[in-house]
Amino acid sequence: MEYNLADLFESIADSVPGREALVYVDHPGTGQERRLTYEQLDRAANRLAHHLAGSGVAAGDHVGLHLYNGVEYVQTLLACLKIRAVPVNVNYRYVEDELAYLYRDADLTALVFDGEFTARVAAALPRTDKLRHLLRVGTAPEGAPEPGRTPVPFDEAVAAGSPARDFAPRSGDDLFIIYTGGTTGLPKGVMWRAEDLFFSGLGGGAPTGEPVQRPGELAERAAAGGEGLVFFPTPPLMHGTSTLTLFIGLNYGQKVVIHRKFVPEEVLRTIERERVTAVSLVGDAMLRPLADALAGPLKGTDCSSLLAVSSSGAVLSKTVREQFAALVPHALLINNFGSSESGFNGTATADSGPGKGFRITVNDGMAVVDPATHEPVPPGEVGRMALRGHVPLGYYNDPAKSAETFFTARGARWVLLGDMATVDEDGVVTVLGRGSQCINTGGEKVYPEEVEEALKAHPDIYDALVAGIPDPKWGSRVAAVVELRADAEPLSGEGVTTHCRTRLAGYKVPRTVVFCDRIQRSPSGKADYRWAKETAQQAGG
């Protein structure tokens, strides 16, 4: 056995077959749920794997997962890995043009999709060359046009598949692709070797403690450690944060809970009912609604089992952390730093905040380097963050972008991240923000994340995004798009800037403030800076 994700899952299933592996809650409020033990989940994945193989999906072929959260998503992930096919996440918010681009760019040969997306699949399919096999979960909405290739009903495919585990040997070199749209630009497929993903994004099988020294040790730990931990990835599984949390929970031999969609009240009810110990989410956009619900309609919900709430992909502001901590004081709130290109890299220190930046303690493989020379910068100088060791192979189908982002230096493979940072004499890294979002106003550099943190400290501001818009005098000026709380007192742009002046240097204070009904973010809570810039320009430019 190697450090292969399917091998490792099967070893856990053999070690703790009767232990509960997955709990799925369907449409919120319906009470519908499915529960599978490790043995049941393994056999369900085997059935689908045999169907895919029998339909011509071979080792190395790419299979798209165009799905909401559900048992089918987890089942398809595992089925692909079992036959050495490559699972590819598809953003279910994409429309026809975006889907056609991703289907082509990823060279999909098969697609598993939710019936709700039938019309979009049908529209995008004629613009693909290699996609030949379709599996549909559920039924299409009435009147939706059918794709040119007839989809196979998912349940029928699974029912006809063999539950036997009789697959060819696998390798630690097998691929896992995570498509990431980031905050700007077209989506890119990050190519991970299974072994590298295991030791980077999945913590080497040890969310706490020492990484495993051999593949078989993972199952031994799961059996010896007992059960009791309950992982709850709340964002969509189509985003790397949730998928990696899912695998960490399974690698640990523990229970994983998933919801079809994020509904704050239902999340809290599930935490109470399932005795959830660890919740993963993305930033204030997900934690603040939980805090509001817990302070309002769900007041009194038992969250005593909750040990940790971690955020990746967006920073939890001090204001929202304090709001939630007042309600659930025993839970550890963690700002993780990581990405689809680098896995998990570090956690924020207690002194992060406006004027101080996002300060993190990083692992041994992290450095701050000159992006041109790839050499480490001296303490205090600004560079880009880079990670060595267990890093991806590159971007699928994009050699130019791969050459910009991945490099070899000092005898190791490195990935150059998009985040600008400094490092101090003690090795603590201060993340300034995404270089692509940095606003140059009159020669001064402003990173949106710091301004957003200051904005969200205002008691009447629910959410905010910051972008640079053209300015005839300064080149660019800082603009803020602000969403007020539903019960907010009337607030003017001047009131916003006055608030910011107590927390930020004058050149960082927004010169344009635009109020909106709702901040646009991805389903996982990531910022949509293109939308923010367009909104600010149209309303205040």
FIGU-971062 format. One record per residue (C-alpha): x, y, z; residue number from 0; chain; residue in three letters. Coordinates in steps of 0.001 Angstrom, whole numbers, plus 500000, padded with zeros to 6 digits. Layout:
BEGIN
REC     east    north       up     i   ch    aa
REC        X        Y        Z   NUM    A   ALA
...
***
This chain:
BEGIN
REC     east    north       up     i   ch    aa
REC   500000   500000   500000     0    A   MET
REC   501192   503523   499143     1    A   GLU
REC   500113   506992   500200     2    A   TYR
REC   497164   506778   497848     3    A   ASN
REC   493848   508293   498936     4    A   LEU
REC   491762   505284   497876     5    A   ALA
REC   494167   502819   499492     6    A   ASP
REC   494137   504804   502711     7    A   LEU
REC   490341   505059   502799     8    A   PHE
REC   489975   501318   502214     9    A   GLU
REC   492417   500592   505037    10    A   SER
REC   490275   502709   507372    11    A   ILE
REC   487078   500990   506190    12    A   ALA
REC   488630   497592   506909    13    A   ASP
REC   489830   498757   510312    14    A   SER
REC   486555   500292   511563    15    A   VAL
REC   483855   498923   509202    16    A   PRO
REC   480900   499421   511537    17    A   GLY
REC   481812   502938   512614    18    A   ARG
REC   479631   505754   511264    19    A   GLU
REC   481448   507543   508447    20    A   ALA
REC   479021   509955   506825    21    A   LEU
REC   475836   511737   507843    22    A   VAL
REC   474067   513710   505143    23    A   TYR
REC   471221   516142   505851    24    A   VAL
REC   469085   516886   502795    25    A   ASP
REC   466943   519969   502230    26    A   HIS
REC   466929   521901   505509    27    A   PRO
REC   463833   521428   507592    28    A   GLY
REC   462681   518239   505867    29    A   THR
REC   464297   515875   508327    30    A   GLY
REC   465603   513765   505465    31    A   GLN
REC   469011   512278   506125    32    A   GLU
REC   471267   509382   505174    33    A   ARG
REC   473785   507618   507397    34    A   ARG
REC   476527   505327   506145    35    A   LEU
REC   479121   503325   508022    36    A   THR
REC   482632   503012   506639    37    A   TYR
REC   481788   499596   505191    38    A   GLU
REC   478588   500902   503563    39    A   GLN
REC   480335   503937   502077    40    A   LEU
REC   483150   501754   500738    41    A   ASP
REC   480745   499324   499073    42    A   ARG
REC   478656   502157   497612    43    A   ALA
REC   481809   503674   496099    44    A   ALA
REC   482814   500260   494713    45    A   ASN
REC   479467   499953   492912    46    A   ARG
REC   479865   503328   491232    47    A   LEU
REC   483511   502645   490415    48    A   ALA
REC   482509   499463   488555    49    A   HIS
REC   479870   501374   486603    50    A   HIS
REC   482360   504060   485576    51    A   LEU
REC   484955   501490   484543    52    A   ALA
REC   482316   499528   482612    53    A   GLY
REC   481327   502726   480803    54    A   SER
REC   484843   503229   479492    55    A   GLY
REC   486291   505517   482174    56    A   VAL
REC   489931   504468   482434    57    A   ALA
REC   492850   505289   484719    58    A   ALA
REC   493861   508899   484140    59    A   GLY
REC   490510   509960   482659    60    A   ASP
REC   488927   513080   484152    61    A   HIS
REC   485469   512910   485732    62    A   VAL
REC   483562   516099   486564    63    A   GLY
REC   481550   516439   489792    64    A   LEU
REC   478832   519026   489049    65    A   HIS
REC   476915   518451   492270    66    A   LEU
REC   475541   519917   495438    67    A   TYR
REC   476793   518388   498669    68    A   ASN
REC   475483   514877   499161    69    A   GLY
REC   476361   511238   499577    70    A   VAL
REC   476672   511100   495781    71    A   GLU
REC   479490   513657   495853    72    A   TYR
REC   481541   511662   498367    73    A   VAL
REC   480684   508392   496626    74    A   GLN
REC   481847   509760   493260    75    A   THR
REC   485095   511119   494698    76    A   LEU
REC   485976   507731   496160    77    A   LEU
REC   484802   505811   493073    78    A   ALA
REC   487093   507855   490825    79    A   CYS
REC   490065   507332   493101    80    A   LEU
REC   489418   503595   493305    81    A   LYS
REC   489792   503170   489506    82    A   ILE
REC   492578   505784   489283    83    A   ARG
REC   490357   508230   487408    84    A   ALA
REC   490844   511905   488286    85    A   VAL
REC   487966   513698   490055    86    A   PRO
REC   487442   517312   488955    87    A   VAL
REC   485279   519717   490969    88    A   ASN
REC   482813   521874   489010    89    A   VAL
REC   481435   525113   490455    90    A   ASN
REC   477653   524699   490399    91    A   TYR
REC   477198   528470   490156    92    A   ARG
REC   478751   528494   486686    93    A   TYR
REC   476545   529237   483683    94    A   VAL
REC   476818   527938   480126    95    A   GLU
REC   479980   529728   478930    96    A   ASP
REC   481883   529064   482141    97    A   GLU
REC   480850   525406   482170    98    A   LEU
REC   481815   524899   478537    99    A   ALA
REC   485232   526412   479283   100    A   TYR
REC   485816   524196   482329   101    A   LEU
REC   484541   521020   480652   102    A   TYR
REC   486964   521624   477756   103    A   ARG
REC   489899   522879   479805   104    A   ASP
REC   489700   519901   482166   105    A   ALA
REC   489310   517395   479295   106    A   ASP
REC   486353   515773   481033   107    A   LEU
REC   485376   512366   479671   108    A   THR
REC   482530   511787   482143   109    A   ALA
REC   480272   514012   484216   110    A   LEU
REC   478179   513321   487303   111    A   VAL
REC   475655   516133   487706   112    A   PHE
REC   472674   517115   489805   113    A   ASP
REC   469363   516996   487937   114    A   GLY
REC   468748   520645   488773   115    A   GLU
REC   471602   521572   486413   116    A   PHE
REC   470262   519623   483415   117    A   THR
REC   469559   522689   481268   118    A   ALA
REC   473036   524133   481834   119    A   ARG
REC   474691   520812   481053   120    A   VAL
REC   472616   520483   477881   121    A   ALA
REC   473663   523984   476775   122    A   ALA
REC   477376   523486   477451   123    A   ALA
REC   477707   519915   476179   124    A   LEU
REC   477755   520669   472402   125    A   PRO
REC   480845   522824   472958   126    A   ARG
REC   482891   519955   474405   127    A   THR
REC   484862   517343   472485   128    A   ASP
REC   485702   514546   474913   129    A   LYS
REC   482754   514413   477320   130    A   LEU
REC   480979   511196   476387   131    A   ARG
REC   479358   509729   479535   132    A   HIS
REC   476759   511409   481756   133    A   LEU
REC   475358   510336   485127   134    A   LEU
REC   472441   512293   486573   135    A   ARG
REC   471570   512450   490270   136    A   VAL
REC   467829   512883   490724   137    A   GLY
REC   465535   514135   487993   138    A   THR
REC   465512   517133   485688   139    A   ALA
REC   463125   520036   486340   140    A   PRO
REC   459942   519873   484284   141    A   GLU
REC   460500   521302   480812   142    A   GLY
REC   464304   521357   481029   143    A   ALA
REC   465989   520463   477693   144    A   PRO
REC   467776   517134   477769   145    A   GLU
REC   471476   516833   476879   146    A   PRO
REC   472324   515371   473478   147    A   GLY
REC   473796   512323   475215   148    A   ARG
REC   471248   510501   477370   149    A   THR
REC   472251   510605   481055   150    A   PRO
REC   472295   507374   483047   151    A   VAL
REC   470276   507633   486298   152    A   PRO
REC   472758   507580   489173   153    A   PHE
REC   470727   505234   491366   154    A   ASP
REC   470341   502704   488547   155    A   GLU
REC   474068   502768   487824   156    A   ALA
REC   474916   502162   491471   157    A   VAL
REC   472330   499392   491877   158    A   ALA
REC   473777   497502   488901   159    A   ALA
REC   477412   497872   489957   160    A   GLY
REC   479362   495207   491809   161    A   SER
REC   480191   495920   495473   162    A   PRO
REC   483409   493897   495160   163    A   ALA
REC   486750   495536   495724   164    A   ARG
REC   488719   494063   492847   165    A   ASP
REC   490591   497028   491417   166    A   PHE
REC   494066   497317   489952   167    A   ALA
REC   496978   498454   492147   168    A   PRO
REC   497241   502201   492680   169    A   ARG
REC   500061   504657   493226   170    A   SER
REC   501028   507660   495298   171    A   GLY
REC   501500   509381   491930   172    A   ASP
REC   497781   509175   491082   173    A   ASP
REC   496351   512632   490387   174    A   LEU
REC   493771   514713   492182   175    A   PHE
REC   492748   517986   490490   176    A   ILE
REC   491211   520949   492318   177    A   ILE
REC   489848   523681   490066   178    A   TYR
REC   490108   527077   491680   179    A   THR
REC   488715   530353   490452   180    A   GLY
REC   490356   532307   493249   181    A   GLY
REC   489041   535850   493549   182    A   THR
REC   489671   536834   489907   183    A   THR
REC   490274   535247   486525   184    A   GLY
REC   489363   532005   484818   185    A   LEU
REC   489431   528782   486844   186    A   PRO
REC   492672   526802   486917   187    A   LYS
REC   493094   523094   487665   188    A   GLY
REC   495692   522483   490380   189    A   VAL
REC   497310   519066   489834   190    A   MET
REC   498209   517242   493033   191    A   TRP
REC   499944   513903   493405   192    A   ARG
REC   497992   511861   495958   193    A   ALA
REC   500998   511558   498262   194    A   GLU
REC   501747   515283   498158   195    A   ASP
REC   498123   516165   498898   196    A   LEU
REC   498071   513724   501805   197    A   PHE
REC   501094   515296   503471   198    A   PHE
REC   500239   518905   502662   199    A   SER
REC   496509   519501   502407   200    A   GLY
REC   495526   516572   504636   201    A   LEU
REC   498140   516978   507333   202    A   GLY
REC   499776   513610   506771   203    A   GLY
REC   496870   511904   508454   204    A   GLY
REC   497490   513778   511685   205    A   ALA
REC   495347   516877   512240   206    A   PRO
REC   497089   516894   515606   207    A   THR
REC   500268   515106   516628   208    A   GLY
REC   502968   513491   514521   209    A   GLU
REC   502438   512631   510831   210    A   PRO
REC   502259   508961   510006   211    A   VAL
REC   505497   507205   509082   212    A   GLN
REC   503968   504492   506870   213    A   ARG
REC   500594   504092   505121   214    A   PRO
REC   499363   501248   507319   215    A   GLY
REC   499808   503355   510433   216    A   GLU
REC   496796   505481   509538   217    A   LEU
REC   494286   502660   510018   218    A   ALA
REC   496037   501530   513187   219    A   GLU
REC   495616   504994   514659   220    A   ARG
REC   491952   505110   513651   221    A   ALA
REC   491222   501813   515386   222    A   ALA
REC   493252   502570   518490   223    A   ALA
REC   491999   506121   518902   224    A   GLY
REC   488318   505274   519059   225    A   GLY
REC   485548   507549   517870   226    A   GLU
REC   484071   510776   519166   227    A   GLY
REC   485300   513463   516809   228    A   LEU
REC   482698   514817   514390   229    A   VAL
REC   483850   516941   511444   230    A   PHE
REC   481414   519330   509773   231    A   PHE
REC   482629   521003   506558   232    A   PRO
REC   479901   523587   505939   233    A   THR
REC   480948   525087   502554   234    A   PRO
REC   480183   523284   499284   235    A   PRO
REC   482346   520216   498649   236    A   LEU
REC   483126   521685   495220   237    A   MET
REC   485574   523971   497074   238    A   HIS
REC   488903   522614   498235   239    A   GLY
REC   488391   523665   501874   240    A   THR
REC   485454   521296   502341   241    A   SER
REC   486866   518402   500332   242    A   THR
REC   490111   518456   502314   243    A   LEU
REC   488190   518611   505604   244    A   THR
REC   486133   515634   504443   245    A   LEU
REC   489254   513567   503798   246    A   PHE
REC   490880   514605   507070   247    A   ILE
REC   487809   513332   508916   248    A   GLY
REC   487759   510058   506964   249    A   LEU
REC   491520   509565   507334   250    A   ASN
REC   491066   509957   511061   251    A   TYR
REC   488358   507266   511051   252    A   GLY
REC   485780   509692   512422   253    A   GLN
REC   482292   510854   511474   254    A   LYS
REC   481806   513561   508833   255    A   VAL
REC   478563   515536   508586   256    A   VAL
REC   477521   517389   505423   257    A   ILE
REC   474524   519520   504470   258    A   HIS
REC   473151   519997   500990   259    A   ARG
REC   473386   523772   501406   260    A   LYS
REC   474545   526221   504067   261    A   PHE
REC   471590   527399   506156   262    A   VAL
REC   472806   528881   509473   263    A   PRO
REC   469875   527721   511610   264    A   GLU
REC   470146   524171   510292   265    A   GLU
REC   473911   524143   510849   266    A   VAL
REC   473384   524998   514497   267    A   LEU
REC   470673   522354   514917   268    A   ARG
REC   473018   519775   513413   269    A   THR
REC   475870   520802   515717   270    A   ILE
REC   473555   520140   518656   271    A   GLU
REC   472037   516906   517320   272    A   ARG
REC   475227   515254   516037   273    A   GLU
REC   477487   516569   518822   274    A   ARG
REC   479801   518158   516269   275    A   VAL
REC   483321   518862   517515   276    A   THR
REC   484944   520649   514537   277    A   ALA
REC   483354   523031   512032   278    A   VAL
REC   485157   524354   508960   279    A   SER
REC   483891   527390   507081   280    A   LEU
REC   485045   530363   505018   281    A   VAL
REC   485319   533729   506725   282    A   GLY
REC   482834   536155   508218   283    A   ASP
REC   480306   535468   505465   284    A   ALA
REC   479618   532113   507137   285    A   MET
REC   480503   532712   510793   286    A   LEU
REC   478540   535947   511214   287    A   ARG
REC   475170   534375   510210   288    A   PRO
REC   475856   531563   512690   289    A   LEU
REC   476550   534081   515451   290    A   ALA
REC   473432   536096   514560   291    A   ASP
REC   471251   532970   514597   292    A   ALA
REC   472754   531819   517894   293    A   LEU
REC   472090   535222   519425   294    A   ALA
REC   468557   535342   517969   295    A   GLY
REC   466173   532603   516818   296    A   PRO
REC   468492   529733   517825   297    A   LEU
REC   469432   531171   521203   298    A   LYS
REC   470040   528373   523681   299    A   GLY
REC   471191   525812   521081   300    A   THR
REC   473564   523368   522758   301    A   ASP
REC   477013   523892   521212   302    A   CYS
REC   478899   522409   524159   303    A   SER
REC   480430   519666   521973   304    A   SER
REC   482110   522215   519700   305    A   LEU
REC   485878   522287   520177   306    A   LEU
REC   487039   524267   517148   307    A   ALA
REC   485773   526467   514320   308    A   VAL
REC   488328   526980   511569   309    A   SER
REC   488283   529285   508560   310    A   SER
REC   490253   528884   505347   311    A   SER
REC   490067   530950   502177   312    A   GLY
REC   488944   534119   503986   313    A   ALA
REC   489948   535722   507268   314    A   VAL
REC   487663   535824   510296   315    A   LEU
REC   487667   539442   511470   316    A   SER
REC   488292   540290   515100   317    A   LYS
REC   484780   541729   515420   318    A   THR
REC   483029   538545   514286   319    A   VAL
REC   485387   536302   516267   320    A   ARG
REC   484537   538229   519420   321    A   GLU
REC   480812   538051   518652   322    A   GLN
REC   480905   534271   518273   323    A   PHE
REC   483303   533755   521189   324    A   ALA
REC   480892   535541   523517   325    A   ALA
REC   478245   532958   522580   326    A   LEU
REC   480452   529839   522470   327    A   VAL
REC   483388   530755   524734   328    A   PRO
REC   484890   527264   524946   329    A   HIS
REC   485356   526815   521166   330    A   ALA
REC   488721   527618   519630   331    A   LEU
REC   488424   530006   516659   332    A   LEU
REC   491176   529407   514113   333    A   ILE
REC   492210   531444   511090   334    A   ASN
REC   494009   528959   508871   335    A   ASN
REC   496221   530017   506007   336    A   PHE
REC   496268   527851   502900   337    A   GLY
REC   495094   527524   499329   338    A   SER
REC   494280   525043   496593   339    A   SER
REC   497872   525467   495391   340    A   GLU
REC   499544   524915   498753   341    A   SER
REC   497327   522970   501134   342    A   GLY
REC   497542   523955   504813   343    A   PHE
REC   500394   526311   505707   344    A   ASN
REC   499853   527901   509107   345    A   GLY
REC   497519   529585   511595   346    A   THR
REC   497058   533204   512629   347    A   ALA
REC   498634   534513   515801   348    A   THR
REC   496597   536244   518505   349    A   ALA
REC   497914   539701   517599   350    A   ASP
REC   496531   539761   514046   351    A   SER
REC   494262   542680   513206   352    A   GLY
REC   493923   546121   511636   353    A   PRO
REC   497270   547885   511442   354    A   GLY
REC   499115   544656   512271   355    A   LYS
REC   498190   542470   509322   356    A   GLY
REC   497383   538789   509270   357    A   PHE
REC   500297   537368   511271   358    A   ARG
REC   500841   533618   511025   359    A   ILE
REC   503138   530987   512391   360    A   THR
REC   504098   528910   509382   361    A   VAL
REC   505475   525445   508769   362    A   ASN
REC   509131   524787   507972   363    A   ASP
REC   508551   524775   504224   364    A   GLY
REC   507281   528357   504001   365    A   MET
REC   509396   531364   503007   366    A   ALA
REC   508946   534935   501816   367    A   VAL
REC   510860   535382   498571   368    A   VAL
REC   511647   537888   495849   369    A   ASP
REC   509232   536890   493045   370    A   PRO
REC   511866   537604   490377   371    A   ALA
REC   514868   535770   491874   372    A   THR
REC   513036   533336   494189   373    A   HIS
REC   515591   534183   496879   374    A   GLU
REC   514409   534813   500471   375    A   PRO
REC   513933   538499   501295   376    A   VAL
REC   515563   540048   504387   377    A   PRO
REC   513374   540518   507486   378    A   PRO
REC   510993   543418   507080   379    A   GLY
REC   511077   543557   503288   380    A   GLU
REC   507993   542786   501223   381    A   VAL
REC   508028   539651   499077   382    A   GLY
REC   505725   536854   498020   383    A   ARG
REC   504994   533778   500042   384    A   MET
REC   506382   530504   498729   385    A   ALA
REC   506142   526903   499910   386    A   LEU
REC   508501   524009   499235   387    A   ARG
REC   508231   520243   499485   388    A   GLY
REC   504857   518554   499019   389    A   HIS
REC   503474   520979   496436   390    A   VAL
REC   501365   520482   493283   391    A   PRO
REC   502834   519535   489913   392    A   LEU
REC   501344   522607   488238   393    A   GLY
REC   498173   523808   486566   394    A   TYR
REC   496465   521406   484207   395    A   TYR
REC   496570   522462   480574   396    A   ASN
REC   498382   525729   481386   397    A   ASP
REC   502178   525469   481018   398    A   PRO
REC   502646   529253   480955   399    A   ALA
REC   500831   529845   484244   400    A   LYS
REC   502566   526802   485740   401    A   SER
REC   505971   528257   484870   402    A   ALA
REC   505020   531513   486642   403    A   GLU
REC   503816   529783   489794   404    A   THR
REC   505876   526616   490273   405    A   PHE
REC   509667   526506   490316   406    A   PHE
REC   512644   524501   491530   407    A   THR
REC   515260   526123   493767   408    A   ALA
REC   517773   525024   496386   409    A   ARG
REC   517070   521377   495576   410    A   GLY
REC   513324   521515   496195   411    A   ALA
REC   510050   522068   494344   412    A   ARG
REC   508308   525322   495279   413    A   TRP
REC   504968   527020   494664   414    A   VAL
REC   504859   530827   494544   415    A   LEU
REC   501668   532051   496190   416    A   LEU
REC   499785   535214   495295   417    A   GLY
REC   500060   536678   498797   418    A   ASP
REC   502453   539496   499589   419    A   MET
REC   504096   539300   503008   420    A   ALA
REC   506988   540223   505269   421    A   THR
REC   508863   538060   507752   422    A   VAL
REC   510362   539203   511049   423    A   ASP
REC   513536   538127   512842   424    A   GLU
REC   511616   535392   514700   425    A   ASP
REC   510225   533900   511487   426    A   GLY
REC   506647   535119   512024   427    A   VAL
REC   505083   536016   508668   428    A   VAL
REC   502743   538975   508223   429    A   THR
REC   500447   538441   505251   430    A   VAL
REC   499650   541792   503657   431    A   LEU
REC   497160   540566   501062   432    A   GLY
REC   496836   539303   497526   433    A   ARG
REC   499297   541066   495254   434    A   GLY
REC   496757   541093   492440   435    A   SER
REC   494329   543080   494637   436    A   GLN
REC   496868   545564   496024   437    A   CYS
REC   495735   549180   495429   438    A   ILE
REC   498456   551666   494485   439    A   ASN
REC   497133   555079   495428   440    A   THR
REC   499603   557909   494909   441    A   GLY
REC   502505   555514   495356   442    A   GLY
REC   501185   554056   498623   443    A   GLU
REC   500159   550394   498686   444    A   LYS
REC   496855   549425   500275   445    A   VAL
REC   495762   545819   500774   446    A   TYR
REC   491957   545363   500755   447    A   PRO
REC   491902   542809   503572   448    A   GLU
REC   493148   545318   506148   449    A   GLU
REC   490557   547918   505155   450    A   VAL
REC   487780   545290   505160   451    A   GLU
REC   488752   544273   508694   452    A   GLU
REC   488447   547885   509852   453    A   ALA
REC   485102   548342   508097   454    A   LEU
REC   483585   545244   509675   455    A   LYS
REC   484498   546541   513122   456    A   ALA
REC   481660   549070   512716   457    A   HIS
REC   478585   547742   514583   458    A   PRO
REC   476212   548559   511701   459    A   ASP
REC   478320   547033   508891   460    A   ILE
REC   477467   543420   508142   461    A   TYR
REC   479931   542786   505279   462    A   ASP
REC   482287   544757   503051   463    A   ALA
REC   484647   544404   500101   464    A   LEU
REC   487343   546859   499064   465    A   VAL
REC   488777   547455   495591   466    A   ALA
REC   490789   550044   493735   467    A   GLY
REC   489061   552201   491116   468    A   ILE
REC   490660   554703   488700   469    A   PRO
REC   491409   558174   490026   470    A   ASP
REC   492679   561062   487849   471    A   PRO
REC   494940   562439   490583   472    A   LYS
REC   496185   559395   492501   473    A   TRP
REC   496039   556730   489779   474    A   GLY
REC   493755   554598   491936   475    A   SER
REC   491669   555279   494996   476    A   ARG
REC   490318   553021   497697   477    A   VAL
REC   486624   552171   497260   478    A   ALA
REC   484434   550215   499664   479    A   ALA
REC   481233   548340   498878   480    A   VAL
REC   479293   548005   502131   481    A   VAL
REC   476342   545868   503239   482    A   GLU
REC   474622   547138   506376   483    A   LEU
REC   472996   544979   509014   484    A   ARG
REC   469243   544566   508655   485    A   ALA
REC   468644   546455   511908   486    A   ASP
REC   471334   549077   511272   487    A   ALA
REC   470975   552732   512100   488    A   GLU
REC   471175   555047   509068   489    A   PRO
REC   474822   555366   508020   490    A   LEU
REC   476423   557740   505547   491    A   SER
REC   479609   557441   503562   492    A   GLY
REC   481087   560123   505778   493    A   GLU
REC   480198   558047   508822   494    A   GLY
REC   482062   555102   507347   495    A   VAL
REC   485191   557137   506616   496    A   THR
REC   485125   558735   510070   497    A   THR
REC   485024   555261   511609   498    A   HIS
REC   487938   554088   509455   499    A   CYS
REC   490126   557070   510334   500    A   ARG
REC   490330   555826   513926   501    A   THR
REC   491800   552508   512730   502    A   ARG
REC   493724   553186   509520   503    A   LEU
REC   496286   555595   508097   504    A   ALA
REC   494657   558337   506050   505    A   GLY
REC   495708   556977   502646   506    A   TYR
REC   493997   553645   503426   507    A   LYS
REC   490610   555198   504237   508    A   VAL
REC   488020   554623   501459   509    A   PRO
REC   487457   557702   499303   510    A   ARG
REC   484368   556123   497747   511    A   THR
REC   481733   554263   499761   512    A   VAL
REC   478923   552424   497978   513    A   VAL
REC   476063   550798   499884   514    A   PHE
REC   474425   547641   498512   515    A   CYS
REC   471697   545247   499587   516    A   ASP
REC   474011   542237   499558   517    A   ARG
REC   477722   541634   499045   518    A   ILE
REC   478359   539143   496248   519    A   GLN
REC   480539   536196   497238   520    A   ARG
REC   481089   532646   496042   521    A   SER
REC   478974   529885   497656   522    A   PRO
REC   481900   529205   500014   523    A   SER
REC   482186   532838   501122   524    A   GLY
REC   485192   533892   499036   525    A   LYS
REC   485352   537495   497915   526    A   ALA
REC   484320   538457   494386   527    A   ASP
REC   486631   541411   493775   528    A   TYR
REC   485688   541792   490125   529    A   ARG
REC   482097   542406   491178   530    A   TRP
REC   483206   544818   493931   531    A   ALA
REC   485302   546894   491527   532    A   LYS
REC   482539   547037   488911   533    A   GLU
REC   479947   547972   491534   534    A   THR
REC   482131   550731   492983   535    A   ALA
REC   482923   552142   489555   536    A   GLN
REC   479314   552156   488411   537    A   GLN
REC   477960   553723   491583   538    A   ALA
REC   480767   555911   492769   539    A   GLY
REC   483371   556119   490017   540    A   GLY
***
